[in-house]
């Protein structure tokens, strides 16, 4: 086998389990805090192709392959046995990764995974709510590095900058969008958010119109319930916006749907 080293800053830790990636397309794994190690091939590739791994639980995980020089991602793999065997899966949407400024991170206790990158040519952030099959861009104008957190509304990323004194820590707000709810003259609840497809909207006022809008601005669902309580079943996944008209007031919120 050609010369092989483990990439720094590519390790993923979940409880007592540790995974790290190599220059030869292999993942090294330990299930006992590093006392004993094994190795498995994800796919046949070498540097400048690199990859990062992230795990939803000790058995289920993904690996995302990208180019060291361009930061462009091209392949995603899945494992169901803790990293011992891997298979290529189809995916849609943009995935951002880079080295060393970049991260692949699973929101604890969910199937939601974030990817971000700070490469010089291809950078931004995106997420998948279905374990890595479908990806939605969050932005493509910011360069990010390390990503960590303990929940959907508790995520922080380091901002990459070549200039001292610029950049800092970015906090992800996955629910709140452009409305000062303290100034609302009605009580409005949209829950749960994120949701697994079952969504409830309740208000102290009359809901005259309700729209769900995709990231491109297209209305994909609309109803005029003329009531103060609505329950929906949503079959799609990703980031959307829900626009609610309450008599003379219109409120827009960000909505996350996963399955």
Buried (B, 14 or more C-beta within 10 A) or exposed (E): EEEEEBBEEBBBEBEEBBBBBBBBBBBBBBBEEEEEEEBBBBBEBEBEBBBBBBBBEBEBBBBBBBBBEBBBBEBBBBBEEBBBEBEEEEBEEBBBBBBEBBBBBBBEEBBBBBBBBBBEEBBBBBBBBBBBBBBBBBEEEBBBBBBEBEEBBEBEBBBBBEEEEEBEEBEBEBEEEEBEEEEBEBEBEBEEBBBBEEBBBBBEBEBBBBBBBBEEEEEEBEEEBEEBEBEBEBEEBBBBBBBBBBEEBEBBBBBBBBB
